[in-house]
Amino acid sequence: MILNALLIYIGEALVAVGVFCDLAASIGMIRFPNFYTRLHAATVGTIGGAVVPLVGVALMALGADWLGNYRFFLAGASIVAGILILLLAPVGSHVLAQAAHKAGLAPREPIAFDHLEEDRRRGEEK
Amino acid sequence: MKASEVFVLVSIIVFIFSLAYITSLGGLGQLPPVNVRVLAQRYLELTWNPLKPFMSSSGYESVTAIVWDFRGLDTFFETAVFYGAIIAAIAIYRGVKITGKGKTIGMSPIARTITRLSIVLIPTVAASIALHGHLTPGGGFQAGSVATVVAVLIIMVFGRKAIIRKGLTKSRILLLRSLGLLGIGFTAVALLLAAIALGVNAYIFQNQPKPFAPLGFPKIYDGMILGGSLLLFNFFEFIAVTAGFTLVLLLLSLDEKDVRKVVVEK
């Protein structure tokens, strides 16, 4: 009984974290200066705002014993979807950023380091 | 506010109001009644109805039952038209050499690694959509569309030649596609062939036994709902659609220079 309540409270807390991440990501999408930093905000929105709440939903489903056996289906589907997003979303951002950097389509300023450019120059020297 | 922003705002407002005005004028004609209509009632009643075995289909999913049982002939022609379109695409590209030789420029190792993982997961999801299509929303075409994502990913991440190097040449994909269509056609007439051999009566696209046509596909096996011909249709359509889309994607991803050399200059 206590364990079920605990699972639901932890799940709700994770969903609340997800709400905060989504809010921060949407503010960042509008306020950040260039493409790469906005991509960072989008990734905060997918990992913090989608994977974390999905884990929370899984915990809530496991705690909700009035759902019967369906709670395991719900929890399993949420966990699998969460893992898939966790694997795929960063790759999507990575590919987008690399393509934009390579094509030079997005302005890079303001910038502190550009390791990718250094790597590329080093590759050309070889 | 800039002039362009004002223009966008005004055009959105005009669009919404004109859409509402056209709709309220009766642009859609007489609206259908709100309650469930007679035909829909029949479909819902007869999709799975053990009390009326001669009238009902064999799965829980109404859409699949309609698509492959109540109007199966229509869907067969749709699939045939899709097949014809792909044949036409191949005819346009005839003479173009599709080889796996030469260098491929793929994406970064991060993208490659995750793609290797996901091209195992995607067919699993697709197969579950296809093989469970008579019980839950889904079916052959949807599953085929999902499985085509694998081809898109391989073409984008590893390069087009990677598909051919893995053994999926144009003729092999076409063979797969033809096998799928043949399977659909064979499922449609399988009971008729069996009926001729046994000397009884049967219909084309027959799924369950009917009056004076005693043959039928298995509906339930060991407590598991098989869906009769729906399962077979979904499976073959899955193969046919996957192969068809993959073939078109392979043709579209060819180098324009190579294609122009053959298509324009000949």
Interface residues (C-beta under 8 A of the other chain):
Chain A: L84 L87 L88 V91 H94 V95 Q98
Chain B: M107 S108 I110 A111 I114 T115 L117 S118 L121
